[in-house]
Amino acid sequence: MRTDSTPNYSDVVSATGFLRPRASRSMASFQEHLATSHRILALLGAGLSASSGIPTFRGAGGVWRTHDATQLATPTGFAADPVLVWEFHLERLEEMKNKGPNAAHRALSELASKNEQFLALTMNIDDLSERAGHSAESLRHLHGRLDDLRCNMCDLHLSKTDSAAALEPLLQNDSSTPLSLGDIPRCPRGECKDGLLRPGVVWFTEPLPQALLESIAEWIGDENDNSRRIDTMLVIGTSALVYPATAYIEGARKRGARVAVVDIEQEDPSLLGLAEQDWYFQGDAATLVPVMLGYLP
């Protein structure tokens, strides 16, 4: 239902612009399809949180203080210089804490609250979806969360409470005072004598957790099981050109899904295999997603 405060899609398009791909650009046809969708899968990328002012992991050319971020955020980088790697992640954690969820996060949270058959797979390592009210039951962090901690030796995963307690001294550290190795929190497990706590994110060269992949596969279900049909696949803020993103899009399509892509980058939609029954909206996720989902603040 529209109200006077509901943005008109033509106004949104004129403000943001969009690519004219082979896929449909009709907001009305997407909303009509969404209204009849029961099982919905969403893939969320950096473009979603970029609308809140959080830079992408490879932002500024992937360089941080002259260091290659893709070399820092690795097990090898942490083993070589845990202090430097922690400084890099603490800066990102401060950015996360100083930003808030945007209208797209809230629209997706509302969709999750209204549809028990909705699952969002986020590639973001922030907590903005949770702060928008998105329930843990309908959200999976593919790359972990920046504010979760685990041991680099025994792989102990700390609880949210214990992670927060271990992070507090690091976050309170005077930024003008360099960290030292003694500032890095140690593994609390008694038998683990040499373990250092590290951010609980999936670093470059690391595989995604097997238990996570299995839980997602269980939700998606067998493509021959008609009861597990997926009606709509949302791809928001990502070009989705790497594994497992491409696999989830293809898996949803095999289960009957029509795909709707929202991305501010003018990538070639044909790379995602979009066809006439799909949708491609080019623009800011914080502007477009609330309109798509009929979210009224």
Secondary structure, 3 states (H helix, E strand, C coil): CCCCCCCCHHHHHHHHCCCCCCCECCHHHHHHHHHCCCCEEEEECHHHHHCCCCCCCCCHHHEECCEEHHHHCCHHHHHHCHHHHHHHHHHHHHHHHCCCCCHHHHHHHHHHHHCCCEEEEECCCCCHHHHCCCCHHHEEECCEEEEEEEECCCCCECCHHHHHHHHHHHHHCCCCCCCCHHHCCECCCCCCCCCEEEEEECCCCCCCCHHHHHHHHHHHCCCCCHHHCCCEEEEECCCCCCCCHHHHHHHHHHCCCEEEEEECCCCCHHHHCCCCCCEEEECCHHHHHHHHHCCCC
